[in-house]
Amino acid sequence: MSHSHVEMPSALYAAYEKASSQLFYPRGTVRCSADPMFRSRAARDLGCVLDVDPDVVAWLCLPIEFKTEFGPHVPDFLVDYEGGTRIFLDAVEVEQHPEIIEGAALAGLRYRGVARKEIERGYRLANARDMLRYATCRTPLNDRIRMLSALEEAGSLTVAECLGVFREVQPMTGVSWMVLHRMVVLDLDEAMIGPETVIRRVQR
């Protein structure tokens, strides 16, 4: 039998094809280490949450395929955490699929399916989505220094108190970029970001 026939596309190739035909907002990412590619809205939302998780160093979309009893599976992400932990994650509707967990275990991989209700818990996702609109708008050095100096002096400031600090970019563009790049921190879980939201310097 000749080998000149076209190879069947792998699960990975199929996953890339599906993801590249989809477009989810926000487009910007901060810690995605290659092209951002998402097969579902849930995966995009999980990516937003990963970008604002202080323990996440980097994440990669559609990293590998591994065998399961139902055929090859491509997880949504490979995530590197502080401390060297690496976990493959899928955004799942309700619960993890036992055969995927088993396939990952047999391949020696750490794996977890993250349920929609966990991704959508609290205000973190909504706030992450809002801020990631500004992921590509860099806060200029003058504004960064002014903001960090003001925080150094005051200890903390509300969003309303920061409005006058930024001169070169819009205040929330400036704040968002600085939060995403871990220069300043605010509470993303308790409420939507508003005038009374408190901003602090990141403690190194």
N, C-alpha and C positions, 0 to 999 in steps of 0.2 A: 504494500500500500504506500502511495507516495505521501511525502510530508509537505507538499507544496500548498495544501489547503490552508485557509486562514484559520489561525487558532481561535477557539471560542473565546469571546471576551471574558475576562475574569470578573469575579464579583467586585473587585476593586475598581476595574474599568467601568463597570455598570454603575457603581456608586458615584464615580466622578461624573459620568454622563448625566445622571439624574440631578446631581447637585449643581452642575454647571448650567442646567436649564432653569434653575430656580433663582429668584431674587428676593431677598428678605432685608428689611430695614431694621435697625440702622446698618449702613454699609461698613462703617469704621470698626476696627478691632485694635486692641493694644498689645495683647500677649499671644496672638496667634502667630506661630513661627513660620508659616508658609501661607499659601493662598487660602483665604477663608472660603469654605465650601460647605453648604448645608443642604441636606435632603428634605428638611421639614422645618416648619415654624418653631416647633418645640426644640429642635437642635439649635436653631439660631438663638432662641431665648436662653438655652443653657450656656451657649457661648457668651452671651451678655453677662450672665451671672459669674462665669469663670473670670471674665475680665476685671471684675471688681472684688474678687476674692483675694484678700491679702496673702493667703498661703499659696496661691498659684504663681509659679514662675513662668510657665509657658504652656500653650496647648496647640495641638496639631489636629487638623480635620482629616477624617477618613484615613487613618494611619496604616492599617494593615487588613488583611483578611485572615480569619482562622476557621478551622473546620468545626462544624457542629453536626449533629445527626440529621439535621434538615438541609445540609449543604453549607457552603462557605458563608461566613458572616463578616461584615465590615462595620466595626463600631464607629460612632460619630466622632469620638475624640480620643487622643492620647494626652493625658494631663500630667505635667511635672509639677510636683509640690515642693515647697521648702523642705529641706531635710532629705531630699533624694527619693521620695516616694513617687512611683509612676503608676497611674491607673488608667485603664481604658474605660471610657464612659459612653453610655447611650442615653439619649432622651427617650423615655418610654411613657406611654399614656398612664398606665395604672401600676403594673407590676413587672418585675424582671421575668424574662423567659428562662425557665430552668435549663433548657437545652443549650442556650447561649452561655449561661453561667458555667455549665458543665464543660462545654467546648473550650472556653477560656481557661478553665482550671487544667484541663488536659494539656493545653498548649503552654502551661506554666505562666499564665498572665493574670495580673490582678484586674478584676473587672467589676463594674457596677452599673446597673440601670437606674437612672434618676427619674423618678415619677414626676409628672406634670405638677402635681400639687406641691411638691418640694421646690420645683423651679419657680413656681408662682407665689410661694409663701411670703407674706409681708409686702413691703414696698420696694424691696431690693431690685427686682426685675424692672419695674417701671422707672425707677431712678437710674438704673444702669442704661436702659434704652435712651432716656433723655440725655444723659451725659455723653454716650457714645456717638451721638450726632456730631460732637465736637472733637472726636478722637484725632482727626487729622489737622485740626487748627491749633498750631503750637502757640503756647503763651510766651510772648516775647520776654527777653531777659529783664528789661526794665520793670515790667509788670510783676514778674516772678519775685524779683528782689524786694519790690515795694510790699507785696503781699506777705512774704516771709518775714520781713522786718516788722510789719504791723502786728503779725501774730506773735513774734518774739516779744514784742513790747507788751501786748495785751494778754497773752496766754491763749485766748480764744476770741473769736469774733463771730457774730451772726452773719448770714448772707447779706442782710440789709446793710450791716456796717461795712461790708466789703465793696459795696457798689461804687464808692468813690475812689477806691484804691487803683482800679484798672484804668489806664489812660489809652492804651494802644489796642486793646481788644474789648469786646463786650464782656461785662463782668461774669456772666454765667459760662461763657465760652472759656474765659480764663480760669475760673474755679474748676470747671469740669475737667479740663486738660490736666490741671495740677492734681486733682483727686485721682484721675486715671493713671497718672504717672507717679503716684505715691509720694507726693511732696506735702500734701495736706490731706486731712481725713475728715469725713463727716458721717453721721449716722444715716445709713441707707435703708434701714429696716423699719424704723418707727413710723415714718410718715413720708409723704411726698416732699421733696426738697422745696423749701419755701423761705420767705424772708427771715423767719426766726430760727432756721436750721443753723446749728453751731459748727464752726470750722476750727480745726486745730492743726498744728504742725504734726507731721508724722514723727514719732519718737524713734530715733535710730538706735 
